[in-house]
Amino acid sequence: MGVLVLTLGLRAPALTLLGFFVLLAMTAVAAGLGTPPWYDLIAKVIPARRRGIWAGFSRGLGSLLGIGGAALAGLLLATYPYPLGFSLCFFVAFGALAISWVSLSLNREPDSTVTKPRVKLTAYLRQLPAVCDATATTCTI
């Protein structure tokens, strides 16, 4: 996004906006696809009795860093003219994300203790009405 805004921000603002939304959508899709494996990793590496502390600490620290990031973004946008200020904001965000990925890469995930056999999609869908009947008072499929 930083390169996009820096190179096209003044020459083609409509194209820059379109590119921004395409990249934002790609980010949202990637985050959605990455969330289940992320929480699977968290379940493996953080004991159940410590997950509440982890969640509270990480949300609190994330909020404090968000306040700091907003202050830094305000400073960058006030100091540098468009498109440089916006590009610097995106580059700083990329740097923070890269640090996060480095930290994640240093983690070693233990082997799974429970593995389920792979089930074909059609077989899985055939099982759903029985699950619904057993667990819900009302269910329509």
C-alpha positions as CSV (number, residue, x, y, z in Angstrom):
1,M,0.0,0.0,0.0
2,G,2.9,2.3,0.8
3,V,4.4,1.9,-2.7
4,L,1.0,2.2,-4.3
5,V,0.2,5.5,-2.6
6,L,3.7,6.9,-3.1
7,T,3.9,6.1,-6.8
8,L,0.3,6.7,-7.9
9,G,-1.2,8.9,-5.2
10,L,-0.9,12.2,-7.1
11,R,-1.0,10.9,-10.7
12,A,-4.0,8.6,-10.5
13,P,-6.0,9.0,-7.3
14,A,-8.9,6.9,-8.5
15,L,-6.6,4.0,-9.4
16,T,-4.8,4.4,-6.0
17,L,-8.2,4.2,-4.2
18,L,-9.2,1.2,-6.2
19,G,-5.8,-0.5,-5.5
20,F,-6.1,0.4,-1.8
21,F,-9.5,-1.3,-1.5
22,V,-8.3,-4.4,-3.4
23,L,-5.3,-4.7,-1.1
24,L,-7.5,-4.1,1.9
25,A,-9.8,-6.9,0.8
26,M,-6.9,-9.2,0.3
27,T,-5.7,-8.4,3.8
28,A,-9.1,-9.2,5.2
29,V,-9.3,-12.5,3.4
30,A,-5.9,-13.5,4.5
31,A,-6.7,-12.6,8.1
32,G,-9.9,-14.6,7.9
33,L,-8.0,-17.6,6.5
34,G,-5.2,-17.3,9.0
35,T,-7.4,-17.0,12.1
36,P,-8.3,-20.6,12.7
37,P,-4.7,-21.9,12.4
38,W,-3.5,-19.0,14.6
39,Y,-5.9,-20.0,17.4
40,D,-4.9,-23.6,17.0
41,L,-1.3,-22.6,17.5
42,I,-2.3,-20.6,20.6
43,A,-4.2,-23.6,22.0
44,K,-1.1,-25.7,21.6
45,V,1.5,-23.3,23.0
46,I,-0.3,-21.6,25.8
47,P,-1.7,-23.7,28.6
48,A,-5.5,-23.4,29.2
49,R,-5.0,-21.9,32.7
50,R,-2.8,-19.1,31.2
51,R,-4.9,-18.2,28.1
52,G,-7.0,-15.6,29.9
53,I,-3.9,-13.8,31.1
54,W,-2.4,-14.0,27.6
55,A,-5.6,-12.6,26.0
56,G,-5.9,-9.8,28.5
57,F,-2.3,-8.8,28.3
58,S,-2.2,-9.0,24.5
59,R,-5.4,-6.9,24.1
60,G,-4.1,-4.4,26.6
61,L,-0.7,-4.1,25.0
62,G,-2.3,-4.0,21.5
63,S,-4.5,-1.1,22.7
64,L,-1.5,0.8,24.1
65,L,0.5,0.3,20.9
66,G,-2.6,1.4,18.9
67,I,-2.6,4.7,20.8
68,G,1.1,5.1,20.1
69,G,0.6,4.2,16.5
70,A,-2.2,6.7,16.1
71,A,0.0,9.4,17.6
72,L,2.9,8.4,15.3
73,A,0.5,8.5,12.3
74,G,-0.8,11.9,13.3
75,L,2.8,13.2,13.5
76,L,3.7,11.7,10.1
77,L,0.6,13.1,8.4
78,A,1.2,16.5,10.0
79,T,4.9,16.6,9.1
80,Y,5.0,15.2,5.6
81,P,2.8,16.2,2.7
82,Y,0.5,13.8,0.7
83,P,1.4,11.2,-0.5
84,L,4.6,10.8,1.5
85,G,2.9,11.0,4.9
86,F,0.4,8.3,4.0
87,S,3.1,6.1,2.5
88,L,5.3,6.4,5.6
89,C,2.3,5.3,7.7
90,F,1.9,2.2,5.6
91,F,5.6,1.5,5.7
92,V,5.7,1.8,9.5
93,A,2.7,-0.6,9.7
94,F,4.5,-3.0,7.4
95,G,7.6,-2.9,9.7
96,A,5.5,-3.6,12.7
97,L,3.9,-6.6,10.9
98,A,7.3,-7.9,9.8
99,I,8.4,-7.8,13.5
100,S,5.3,-9.7,14.4
101,W,6.0,-12.4,11.8
102,V,9.6,-12.7,13.0
103,S,8.4,-13.3,16.5
104,L,5.9,-15.9,15.2
105,S,8.6,-17.7,13.2
106,L,10.6,-18.1,16.4
107,N,7.8,-20.1,18.0
108,R,8.0,-23.9,17.8
109,E,4.6,-25.6,17.6
110,P,4.3,-28.9,19.4
111,D,2.9,-31.9,17.6
112,S,-0.8,-32.4,17.7
113,T,-1.9,-35.0,20.2
114,V,-5.3,-35.5,18.6
115,T,-5.8,-36.0,14.9
116,K,-9.1,-36.8,13.3
117,P,-9.3,-38.8,10.1
118,R,-10.1,-36.8,7.0
119,V,-13.7,-36.9,6.0
120,K,-14.9,-36.1,2.5
121,L,-17.1,-33.1,2.2
122,T,-20.2,-35.1,1.0
123,A,-19.9,-37.4,4.0
124,Y,-19.5,-34.5,6.4
125,L,-22.6,-32.8,5.0
126,R,-24.6,-36.1,5.3
127,Q,-23.7,-36.1,9.1
128,L,-25.0,-32.6,9.8
129,P,-28.7,-33.5,10.2
130,A,-27.9,-36.1,12.9
131,V,-25.7,-33.6,14.7
132,C,-28.5,-31.0,14.5
133,D,-31.1,-33.4,15.8
134,A,-28.9,-34.4,18.8
135,T,-27.9,-30.9,19.9
136,A,-30.7,-28.5,19.0
137,T,-34.3,-28.1,19.9
138,T,-35.1,-26.6,16.5
139,C,-33.0,-26.9,13.4
140,T,-33.6,-26.7,9.8
141,I,-31.2,-27.6,7.1
